[in-house]
Amino acid sequence: MKFGTKAIHAGVEPDPTTGAIMTPIFQTSTYVQASPGKHKGYAYARGANPTRNSLQKSIAALENGKFGICFSSGMGATDAVVRLLNPGDEVITSNDLYGGSYRLFTKVYERMGIKFHFADLTHADNIKPLINAKTKLLWLETPSNPLMRIIDIQACVALAKSSNIRVAVDNTFASPYLQTPLDMGADIVMHSVTKYLSGHSDVIMGALVVNDEKLYQELAFIANSCGAVPGPQDSFLVLRGIKTLHLRMERHCFNGKKIAEYLRHHPKIGKVYWPGFEDHPNHSIAKRQMRDFGGMLSFTLKDDRLEQAIRFLEHVKLFSLAESLGGVESLINHPASMTHASIPKAEREKNGLSDTLIRLSIGVEDIEDLIADLDQSLASV
Ligand SMILES: *Cc1c(COP(=O)(O)O)cnc(C)c1O
C-alpha cells in the first residue's frame, strides 16, 4: 500500500459491535472480565486501550515498522528509550538536539550515571573516536532543530552496527512522509506526535516504532511500568489528523520551498537554513534520504542585532509567535529564548545557534498570504 492509502486506512477497522467506520473513543479505565484473567485482550487501560491500539498500528504502518507504542508526550517516548540503559552505559548523540532532549539527557540521566557524548554527527566519522565497550545507544535527530543540519542515517547505522550499538532516530521534523529511518537500518524511530502526525496543535503525544519483537516487548514493559500513556480522546484526535498527513506534508513542502527562496533573495535577510538549497552543506544527503525538504526553516536578518530580530518577531501577524511546529497554521519562534532556552548560551553558540536566529514552522495557508506577512514584517526592521 502507498503512503496516502496507509494514512487513511492502516490500523483502522470498522467497530465490530456497531459498524462505526471511525474507531470509537474507548473512554474507559478498565474492562469487565468473564472469569479471573479471562478477558478480551484488555485488562486495564494503562496497559492497552483499543483507540490507542488503532493509532499505534497506524503510526507503525506509516514508518514501515511492525510495532508502535504511544506515550503521553514525545519526551515520554524518549525517556522510555533511555530507560533501556543501565548506569555506566554511554550514549552518542548530536550537538544540536531538541532542547528538551538535551535537558533530559544532561539534567536527568547524567545524574543517574549514564554518560552522553555530544558531537557533530553531520560527519558520521565523528562517532568513531567516541565508541567504546560501554556505548549502547546512538541517538540521532535529523533534520536538526533549529539549524536544519542533516545527518546521514545509513552511514551512522553502518558504524553503530559494526559495534553492536542500537540506533534511535528522532523523526519528528521529517515525519514518516519524508523519511522512514527503519528502512535505513535504524532500530527505533521516535516521534513527537504533537507535531506533524497530529498536525493541528491540539494534542501532546509521543510514539516509538520498532521492528524487533523483543525490543518492542521491553519498551511496552517500560510504557506500562512507568505509565506515560496517552488517553483515548487524544488518540482519536491523532488518528483523525493522520488521515490528511500526506496532503498536509505536500503543502508544507510546497510553501517551505517558496518561502526559502523568497527569503534567500530578500536584501534584508542574512543566512537561510533550509536543506533544499543546493549549497546547503548536507543537501546531497537530504536529497538521498528524504522525499522532500519539509516545512521547517531558520534564518537570520542581515542586520544581526537582537533588537532587530525581536522587532521582526513582534511585527508578524499571520505567523503566530509560539513554541512547537508541524501544525496547519504557521508559527514563528525565537529558539534562543523559547525552544532552546534550556541549552546554556555558551553551548548554543558553540553549536552555531546565535541569539538572533529565527525559526519558522510553515503551515498550509495560501503562500501569497504568508509571503505578504513576512514582507510587511521585514519592512519594519
Ligand atoms: C517537540 C519535540 C520533542 C518533544 O516532544 P513533546 O511532544 O513536546 O514532548 C522531541 N523532539 C523534537 C525534534 C521535537 O520537536
The ligand as a Gaussian input file, in Angstrom:
#p B3LYP/6-31G(d) Opt

LIG

0 1
 C        8.715000      18.697000      20.307000
 C        9.856000      17.815000      20.084000
 C       10.186000      16.814000      21.003000
 C        9.430000      16.628000      22.312000
 O        8.116000      16.228000      22.110000
 P        6.912000      16.615000      23.114000
 O        5.724000      16.001000      22.450000
 O        6.856000      18.102000      23.181000
 O        7.230000      16.013000      24.432000
 C       11.259000      15.993000      20.709000
 N       11.987000      16.147000      19.576000
 C       11.691000      17.108000      18.683000
 C       12.523000      17.233000      17.456000
 C       10.635000      17.971000      18.896000
 O       10.368000      18.938000      18.009000

